[in-house]
Amino acid sequence: MSVSRKSLISSLLAGGLLVSLIGATPANAAPTIALSINGVVISNANVAATPASVTVPADNSVDAVDAVRFNLTGVDAGTTVTVAATNAFIVPVLSTTLNPVRSNAGVASANYSVGTGTTSEFFAYTRSTALGTITISNGGSTFTYYIRGTAGPAYTIAYTPNAKPFTSTLVKQSVKVTDAFGNPVVGITPALALINIVSTTPTATAADGTSEFTLTYPATAGRSALSVSITAMDVTGYVPAVKSISTFIDVVDPTGEIADATAALAAEKAARAADKASSDALLAAEKAARAAEKTAAETTRAAEKTASDAVLNAEKAARAADKAAADKALADEKAARAADKAASDKALATLTARVATLTKQVADLKALYNKLAVKFKQKTIK
């Protein structure tokens, strides 16, 4: 059976294409992500200006109204869904009666493995009214969503009263109201209870959760009292709510206060002057002691120098006397040597003259003998 060359080439190409299709690894498909809060679909949370808005878990239970449900479909089997949260938290399930999920149960990052199925689900919540982010990664695709919490009910007040205000003064006061997580609670005005003091009605101001009122202190110095309170309920698991702040206020007469301050200032100045006088006296005594020590040291050094000079002068005198004695002894020795030499020279001269005389006499005797010897025919002397 014969096969044409063209048919063979077509078969080979078709076979190669089939093998390449069988051996190729399909690309991961991007999952579809649906967001909802308590069953209500959220469609624009991928923009920071329109984040998903949830209530913070003020009752210490992460419920459906407190969390965004992230439902992923079309996830490739065997892959992992990675989630990272900023200023937010992640939990796999919501709270139930049998399995409560508390506000501290969430984590900042989590991995969810997808086995043989194609779906994945988790929940995100926040304890803050600041903007948070949820970043989801799977199969090479990354998605970012935004979340923001709304403050819970009033839980804590913060107020600092004036310490000793003056009589008849008007002072503006400020009270801040926050929820259990420290988020400002807007629009809550505290209730006031006053004794011996007058106040305007508290007025809630801007979005920082503060209320302002003005106190007028009495015209007479004395004690007043003030209580600032809100309606709040303690939550199990949280620190107790700060529902009220009560304080006694000592209202003082500025005249007496100024007099007391003046007296205190005068006393302080007197004490400083006494300290300075004492310090100056100590310094003068120290200087005098140093001067006395210096004088004593100089006197001692002068005495030591005088004694040293006396010893040195005595040593010089002794050395001069020794030198004079040595010089005299040397002069005496020289004079004695000179006298001995003169005597020796004189004796030598005398002896030389004597020898000359004797030599002449011997010569005369010799000449006389030789004359007689010739006369008498005797042997002469040479």
PLY file of the C-alpha trace (Angstrom):
ply
format ascii 1.0
element vertex 382
property float x
property float y
property float z
element edge 381
property int vertex1
property int vertex2
end_header
0.00 0.00 0.00
1.53 3.28 -1.01
1.16 6.58 0.91
1.71 9.89 -0.79
4.43 12.19 0.55
1.90 14.97 1.11
-0.38 12.75 3.20
2.58 11.59 5.31
3.67 15.16 6.04
0.08 16.12 6.99
-0.18 13.16 9.35
3.11 14.00 11.02
2.10 17.64 11.52
-1.28 16.66 12.97
0.38 14.17 15.30
2.93 16.71 16.50
0.23 19.27 17.18
-1.78 16.71 19.15
1.27 15.77 21.24
2.03 19.42 21.96
-1.57 20.02 23.03
-1.53 16.95 25.29
1.84 17.89 26.87
1.10 21.62 27.40
0.31 22.87 30.93
-2.86 24.97 31.02
-2.52 28.50 32.49
-4.14 29.21 35.89
-7.45 30.93 35.58
-8.13 34.07 37.64
-10.77 33.36 40.30
-14.00 35.29 40.56
-14.38 37.13 43.90
-17.73 38.19 45.33
-17.99 40.49 48.38
-20.96 40.86 50.70
-21.82 42.16 54.17
-24.61 40.36 56.00
-25.97 39.14 52.65
-25.77 42.52 50.91
-23.51 42.49 47.84
-20.59 44.95 47.80
-19.37 45.86 44.30
-17.05 48.86 44.59
-14.73 48.02 47.52
-11.78 47.73 45.12
-11.54 51.56 45.18
-10.05 53.31 48.22
-12.64 56.11 48.03
-15.53 53.60 48.40
-14.36 50.98 50.92
-16.59 48.30 52.34
-18.11 49.73 55.51
-18.61 47.47 58.52
-19.33 48.06 62.18
-16.51 47.35 64.58
-17.15 44.33 66.86
-18.11 46.49 69.82
-19.81 43.54 71.57
-16.59 41.44 71.31
-18.19 39.13 68.75
-17.34 39.11 65.03
-20.79 38.79 63.46
-22.13 39.14 59.92
-22.60 42.91 60.20
-19.00 43.31 61.39
-17.25 41.48 58.52
-16.90 41.41 54.75
-17.49 37.95 53.28
-15.04 37.08 50.49
-16.31 34.22 48.32
-13.94 32.96 45.61
-15.16 30.74 42.74
-13.34 29.40 39.75
-10.24 28.71 41.80
-7.89 26.14 40.27
-7.84 22.95 42.28
-4.65 22.30 44.22
-3.71 25.98 44.46
-3.48 28.23 47.53
-5.34 31.45 48.20
-3.06 33.90 50.07
-4.58 36.80 52.01
-2.81 39.76 53.69
-4.54 42.47 55.72
-3.43 45.96 56.74
-5.37 47.68 59.55
-7.79 44.77 59.38
-8.02 41.11 60.40
-8.93 37.81 58.75
-11.02 34.92 60.15
-12.19 31.77 58.38
-15.69 31.80 59.96
-18.04 34.13 61.82
-19.08 33.91 65.43
-21.80 31.53 66.55
-23.32 30.75 69.92
-21.39 27.50 70.21
-18.21 28.79 68.58
-17.78 32.49 69.38
-15.23 34.51 67.42
-13.88 37.37 69.55
-12.50 40.68 68.32
-8.92 39.54 68.98
-9.26 36.27 67.05
-8.28 37.60 63.61
-4.88 37.39 61.93
-3.06 39.74 59.55
-2.29 37.03 56.97
-3.58 33.57 56.08
-3.28 30.84 53.45
-6.26 28.74 52.30
-5.43 25.60 50.33
-7.95 24.56 47.69
-7.99 20.78 47.33
-10.19 19.12 44.73
-12.79 21.90 44.79
-12.84 25.29 43.08
-14.09 27.62 45.84
-12.60 29.40 48.86
-14.12 31.65 51.52
-12.98 33.84 54.42
-14.08 36.99 56.32
-12.36 40.30 57.04
-13.16 42.77 59.82
-11.57 45.81 61.44
-11.47 47.47 64.87
-10.59 50.89 63.47
-12.32 53.69 61.61
-9.13 54.21 59.59
-8.82 52.77 56.08
-7.67 49.13 55.83
-6.71 46.89 52.90
-7.25 43.25 52.02
-4.91 41.79 49.36
-5.75 38.40 47.76
-3.32 36.41 45.61
-3.99 33.20 43.63
-2.59 31.68 40.48
-0.52 34.72 39.58
-3.45 37.12 40.05
-3.61 39.75 42.81
-6.66 41.69 43.97
-6.84 44.55 46.48
-9.95 45.62 48.38
-10.55 48.33 50.99
-12.39 48.23 54.30
-13.32 50.84 56.91
-15.04 50.43 60.26
-17.75 52.60 61.77
-17.36 53.43 65.45
-19.25 51.46 68.05
-21.36 52.91 70.86
-19.88 55.32 73.38
-17.69 53.45 75.86
-15.10 55.81 77.31
-14.90 59.51 78.13
-11.75 61.55 78.66
-11.87 64.81 80.60
-9.32 66.85 82.54
-10.78 69.45 84.93
-9.07 72.70 85.83
-6.88 72.48 88.91
-7.65 75.52 91.18
-9.47 77.92 88.86
-9.95 81.56 89.91
-13.26 82.93 91.11
-15.70 84.40 88.55
-13.77 83.04 85.56
-15.25 81.43 82.44
-13.30 78.47 81.10
-14.09 76.36 78.03
-13.99 72.62 78.69
-13.66 69.66 76.32
-14.79 66.02 76.72
-13.81 63.30 74.24
-16.00 60.25 73.70
-14.61 57.03 72.17
-15.79 53.48 71.61
-14.26 50.34 73.11
-11.36 50.50 70.60
-10.58 54.20 71.04
-12.37 55.33 67.87
-14.04 58.76 68.17
-17.80 58.59 68.65
-19.45 61.54 66.95
-22.54 63.35 68.19
-22.54 62.17 71.81
-22.92 64.92 74.40
-22.12 64.07 78.02
-24.46 64.76 80.93
-23.26 67.21 83.59
-23.93 67.25 87.33
-22.84 70.52 88.97
-22.43 71.78 92.54
-21.60 75.45 93.18
-20.77 75.96 89.51
-22.63 76.98 86.32
-22.22 75.52 82.83
-23.50 75.93 79.31
-25.09 72.94 77.59
-22.45 70.60 76.10
-22.32 70.71 72.31
-20.84 68.00 70.11
-18.27 69.46 67.72
-16.33 67.95 64.80
-15.59 64.35 63.85
-12.98 63.94 66.58
-15.67 62.90 69.07
-15.35 65.93 71.34
-18.06 67.96 73.09
-17.49 71.44 74.47
-19.09 73.48 77.25
-18.17 76.56 79.26
-17.97 76.64 83.04
-18.48 79.78 85.11
-16.84 79.45 88.51
-18.43 81.09 91.59
-17.53 84.59 92.73
-16.54 83.35 96.19
-13.59 81.10 96.83
-14.50 77.61 97.99
-15.10 74.09 96.81
-17.20 73.11 93.81
-17.96 69.73 92.30
-18.47 68.45 88.78
-19.46 65.13 87.23
-19.29 64.34 83.50
-21.00 61.11 82.35
-22.23 59.13 79.37
-24.48 56.11 79.01
-22.39 53.00 78.39
-22.39 49.30 79.19
-19.41 47.16 80.07
-18.53 44.43 77.56
-17.20 41.08 78.71
-13.59 40.69 77.61
-12.93 44.44 77.42
-11.64 46.75 80.13
-14.53 48.35 82.04
-16.10 51.36 80.38
-15.22 54.83 81.66
-18.78 56.08 82.10
-18.22 59.09 84.33
-15.54 61.35 85.74
-16.30 63.17 88.98
-14.07 65.66 90.70
-13.96 68.29 93.43
-12.65 71.68 92.35
-10.99 74.18 94.65
-11.97 77.64 93.41
-9.43 80.18 94.68
-9.41 83.95 95.12
-6.80 85.35 92.72
-5.93 88.10 95.22
-5.08 85.59 97.93
-3.44 83.34 95.37
-1.29 86.21 94.16
-0.45 87.14 97.75
0.47 83.53 98.48
2.52 83.41 95.30
4.22 86.69 96.23
4.97 85.42 99.72
6.23 82.15 98.32
8.40 84.07 95.85
9.77 86.30 98.64
10.48 83.24 100.77
12.18 81.59 97.83
14.28 84.72 97.22
15.20 84.90 100.94
16.16 81.25 100.91
18.23 81.80 97.78
19.92 84.85 99.40
20.66 82.84 102.56
22.06 80.03 100.45
24.20 82.56 98.57
25.46 84.16 101.81
26.32 80.76 103.23
28.01 79.82 99.98
29.93 83.09 99.91
31.04 82.60 103.55
32.22 79.10 102.76
34.03 80.41 99.71
35.71 83.20 101.73
36.76 80.72 104.43
38.13 78.43 101.77
40.06 81.32 100.18
41.45 82.35 103.62
42.50 78.80 104.36
44.16 78.56 100.96
45.96 81.91 101.58
47.14 80.75 105.03
48.37 77.51 103.54
50.17 79.46 100.83
51.80 81.83 103.40
52.87 78.92 105.59
54.29 77.14 102.59
56.18 80.26 101.49
57.56 80.76 105.04
58.66 77.16 105.21
60.32 77.45 101.82
62.10 80.70 102.89
63.40 79.04 106.09
64.53 76.02 104.13
66.31 78.31 101.65
68.03 80.27 104.48
69.24 77.05 106.10
70.34 75.73 102.74
72.19 78.98 101.98
73.95 78.83 105.41
75.06 75.26 104.79
76.24 76.24 101.33
78.16 79.29 102.65
79.78 77.19 105.41
80.78 74.66 102.79
82.23 77.44 100.61
84.18 78.89 103.60
85.54 75.45 104.52
86.58 74.88 100.94
88.29 78.36 100.83
90.17 77.64 104.11
91.25 74.24 102.77
92.46 75.92 99.57
94.37 78.64 101.52
96.07 75.96 103.69
96.90 73.93 100.61
98.24 77.03 98.83
100.46 77.94 101.89
101.75 74.39 102.16
102.58 74.44 98.46
104.35 77.83 98.80
106.29 76.58 101.80
107.27 73.48 99.86
108.37 75.60 96.92
110.44 77.91 99.24
112.07 74.91 100.95
112.87 73.39 97.58
114.37 76.72 96.44
116.50 77.02 99.65
117.68 73.43 99.25
118.62 74.10 95.64
120.50 77.31 96.56
122.44 75.46 99.29
123.15 72.60 96.94
124.24 74.99 94.20
126.53 76.82 96.68
128.08 73.57 97.91
128.60 72.45 94.36
130.28 75.73 93.46
132.54 75.48 96.52
133.39 71.88 95.67
134.05 72.81 92.06
136.42 75.59 93.14
138.16 73.22 95.54
138.53 70.64 92.81
139.98 73.25 90.51
142.46 74.30 93.17
143.48 70.70 93.87
143.74 69.98 90.17
146.09 72.96 89.77
148.14 71.87 92.74
148.42 68.31 91.32
149.49 69.74 87.98
152.09 71.92 89.66
153.40 68.94 91.64
153.50 66.83 88.51
155.42 69.46 86.60
157.93 69.83 89.48
158.38 66.07 89.67
158.90 65.65 85.96
161.49 68.48 86.09
163.38 66.73 88.90
162.95 63.38 87.18
164.63 64.71 84.07
167.33 66.18 86.16
167.95 62.98 87.99
167.13 60.83 84.97
163.99 59.23 86.41
160.82 58.16 84.66
158.46 61.05 84.14
154.79 61.08 84.92
152.39 61.66 82.08
0 1
1 2
2 3
3 4
4 5
5 6
6 7
7 8
8 9
9 10
10 11
11 12
12 13
13 14
14 15
15 16
16 17
17 18
18 19
19 20
20 21
21 22
22 23
23 24
24 25
25 26
26 27
27 28
28 29
29 30
30 31
31 32
32 33
33 34
34 35
35 36
36 37
37 38
38 39
39 40
40 41
41 42
42 43
43 44
44 45
45 46
46 47
47 48
48 49
49 50
50 51
51 52
52 53
53 54
54 55
55 56
56 57
57 58
58 59
59 60
60 61
61 62
62 63
63 64
64 65
65 66
66 67
67 68
68 69
69 70
70 71
71 72
72 73
73 74
74 75
75 76
76 77
77 78
78 79
79 80
80 81
81 82
82 83
83 84
84 85
85 86
86 87
87 88
88 89
89 90
90 91
91 92
92 93
93 94
94 95
95 96
96 97
97 98
98 99
99 100
100 101
101 102
102 103
103 104
104 105
105 106
106 107
107 108
108 109
109 110
110 111
111 112
112 113
113 114
114 115
115 116
116 117
117 118
118 119
119 120
120 121
121 122
122 123
123 124
124 125
125 126
126 127
127 128
128 129
129 130
130 131
131 132
132 133
133 134
134 135
135 136
136 137
137 138
138 139
139 140
140 141
141 142
142 143
143 144
144 145
145 146
146 147
147 148
148 149
149 150
150 151
151 152
152 153
153 154
154 155
155 156
156 157
157 158
158 159
159 160
160 161
161 162
162 163
163 164
164 165
165 166
166 167
167 168
168 169
169 170
170 171
171 172
172 173
173 174
174 175
175 176
176 177
177 178
178 179
179 180
180 181
181 182
182 183
183 184
184 185
185 186
186 187
187 188
188 189
189 190
190 191
191 192
192 193
193 194
194 195
195 196
196 197
197 198
198 199
199 200
200 201
201 202
202 203
203 204
204 205
205 206
206 207
207 208
208 209
209 210
210 211
211 212
212 213
213 214
214 215
215 216
216 217
217 218
218 219
219 220
220 221
221 222
222 223
223 224
224 225
225 226
226 227
227 228
228 229
229 230
230 231
231 232
232 233
233 234
234 235
235 236
236 237
237 238
238 239
239 240
240 241
241 242
242 243
243 244
244 245
245 246
246 247
247 248
248 249
249 250
250 251
251 252
252 253
253 254
254 255
255 256
256 257
257 258
258 259
259 260
260 261
261 262
262 263
263 264
264 265
265 266
266 267
267 268
268 269
269 270
270 271
271 272
272 273
273 274
274 275
275 276
276 277
277 278
278 279
279 280
280 281
281 282
282 283
283 284
284 285
285 286
286 287
287 288
288 289
289 290
290 291
291 292
292 293
293 294
294 295
295 296
296 297
297 298
298 299
299 300
300 301
301 302
302 303
303 304
304 305
305 306
306 307
307 308
308 309
309 310
310 311
311 312
312 313
313 314
314 315
315 316
316 317
317 318
318 319
319 320
320 321
321 322
322 323
323 324
324 325
325 326
326 327
327 328
328 329
329 330
330 331
331 332
332 333
333 334
334 335
335 336
336 337
337 338
338 339
339 340
340 341
341 342
342 343
343 344
344 345
345 346
346 347
347 348
348 349
349 350
350 351
351 352
352 353
353 354
354 355
355 356
356 357
357 358
358 359
359 360
360 361
361 362
362 363
363 364
364 365
365 366
366 367
367 368
368 369
369 370
370 371
371 372
372 373
373 374
374 375
375 376
376 377
377 378
378 379
379 380
380 381
